[in-house]
Amino acid sequence: MTNEQRRFFRIEDCIDLSWRIAEPGKSSIVPSNGEVTDEQKLQAIDGEFNALESAIWRDDPKLAKALELLNRKIDLIISNSGLIEDAGLSENYEFSSEDLIVSLSASGIAFDCAQKFNVGDRLDMLITLKPEQSRFKALGKIVEVAENWPAGDFPYQLRIAMEIGVQDEERLVQHIVHRQVQRIAKRRNN
């Protein structure tokens, strides 16, 4: 499978998502200074760890679960220690939703929402993957707005093409693969 094909691998997942209209003229989510932060280094290590953990799920699900729990514990300690700066991730967003069911790939996201947006609108998004609480920013361009029927609390579905940093994209792909491996293992055990 090529890297381009991996970007379009899609799952339905539950995440936390915050978003707002992007500033006019904003064209990239990738920082321009090129420096690798400690947070980015940890994210790269996390990506490698998740790849190994996914491989272990096939052979030894109990060991993989133990490693997953240990990794979550370490992530929680790091996030509460103040060792890694928030890097602006706690900025205020106009809209926010916890435990949102989304269709997610490394190239885009689709979700139901209460607000109407227009095709072409650009959104700044803060995505938190679960259960690892891994967060990253994305810049999205709305490619389709559909009306849900019946409308209910979330009358619109947004389909958004995303731009994310290379390391965040790799973490997202690893997350998607990991979740799929978990679902396959769960089906086998049932």
N, C-alpha and C positions, 0 to 999 in steps of 0.2 A: 504494500500500500504506500503510495507516495504521500509526501507531506501535504500536498494540496488536497488529496482525497481525505486525509485525516481531519482537515478543517471543516468538512461538511458532514462528518459523523454526528448524528443528532440523537439526543435523549430527551425524555420528559423528566424534569427534575424539580425539586423544591429548593428555592434559594431565598435570600433576602436581597431586595433590589431598591436602590434609591436612584432618582433621576431628576433632571431639570433640562430646560432648553439650553443648548450650548451657546456660548458667547458668539456673536457674529464674527465671521472670519476665522474661527478656530478650525484648523485643518488637520491637527494631529494630536494623538494622545501620548505619543512617545516624547519623553523629555529630550531637550536639545543638547544638554551638556555632555551626554555620553558617559558620565561617571556611573559606576556600578555601586549601588548602596548596599549596606549590610542586609537590608530587607530583601533586595534582589538576590543576593547570594544565598540567603536562607530559602528563598522561593525556588532557586535552581536546585538546591539540595533536596527540597521537598518534592520536586518533580522527579528526581532520580529515585528517591525513596518510594514514591507512589508507583513508579514503573516496576520496581522490584516486588513491592507488596502485591501488585496485580498478578504478577507471575506466580507468586507463592499461593494465591487464592486457589489456583487450579489443583495444586498438589496437597496443600495442607491448610484448609480453611480456618482451623482453630489457631494455628500459628499466625496466619495473616490477620485474624481478628485481634489477637493479642498485640501484634505490631501496630495495627491501626489505633488501638486504644492508647498505647504508649506514645505514639506520634501525636495524637490529639492532646494528651496530657502535656507534652512538651510545648505544643503550640499554645495551649492555655497559659502555661507558665511564662512563656515569652511575651504573649500579648498583655499580660497583667504586670510584667516586671518593669516596663518602661525602657527596656533595653533597645527596642527598635522604635524609632519615631513613627508616628502615624502617617508621615509624608503627605499631609493634606487630605487624608482619606476621610477625616471626620468633618469635612466642610458641610455646610448646610445644603440640603437638596430640597427642592420644592415638593417633590412627591416621594413617598417611601412605602414599601410594603414588605412585611415579614411573612415567611412561609408561603411565598408566591409560587404557584405551579407554572413552569415555563417550558417551552420547547427550546433547547439550548444546543448550540454547536460552537466551534471556535470561530465561525464566520458570521453568526447571527443569533438572534433571540426573538422569540415571539411570546407575548403574554397578553392577558386580558387586563383592561384598566378602565377606570371611571372617566378619565379625561380624554377629550377628543384632541387629536393632533392632526397635522396635515402631512401628506406624503412629501418628502424632502426636508421636513424638520430635522434638525440635528440635536441629539440628546447627549449630555454628559451623564454617565451611569456609574454607579458604584455597585459592584456585584459581590455578594458574599456567598461562597460555596459552602454547602453543609455536608457532613457534620464537622469538617475540619476548620470552619470559620476562616477560610482563606479568602482574602479580599483583593480586588483589583479594580482599576478604573477602565472604562471603555468609552469610546466615542462612537455613537451610533447615528445612522441615517435611516429614517423611517422610509421603507420601500412600499409598504401597503398598510392601509387602515381598513379594517372590515368591521361591520356592525354585527354584534352577536344577537342571536334570537333564541329564546326570549332575552331581552336586554338585562334584566336584573340589576345588581349593583355594579357590574362591569360591562357596560354596553359596547365597548370597543375592544378589538384585538389589534395590537400593533405588531408588525413584522419589521424587524430592524436589522440592517447589515451593520456589523460591528468592526471597529478597528481597535486592536489591543496590542500591547507590546509583545515582542517575541517571547520573552520568558513567561509572561502571563498566558499567552496562547498555548505554550507547551504545558503549563500547569493545568489549564482548562482541558486540553486534550487528554492529559493523564487522568484528570478527574472523571471525564466522560467514559473513558475506557475502564477505569476502576469501578464505576457504578454499573456498567454493563456486565463486567465479570461477576460482581456481587449478585446481580439479578439472575444470571445464568446459574450460578452456584446455588442460589435459593430455590430456583425451579427444580434443579436436580435433586435437592434434599427433600422436596415435597412429593 
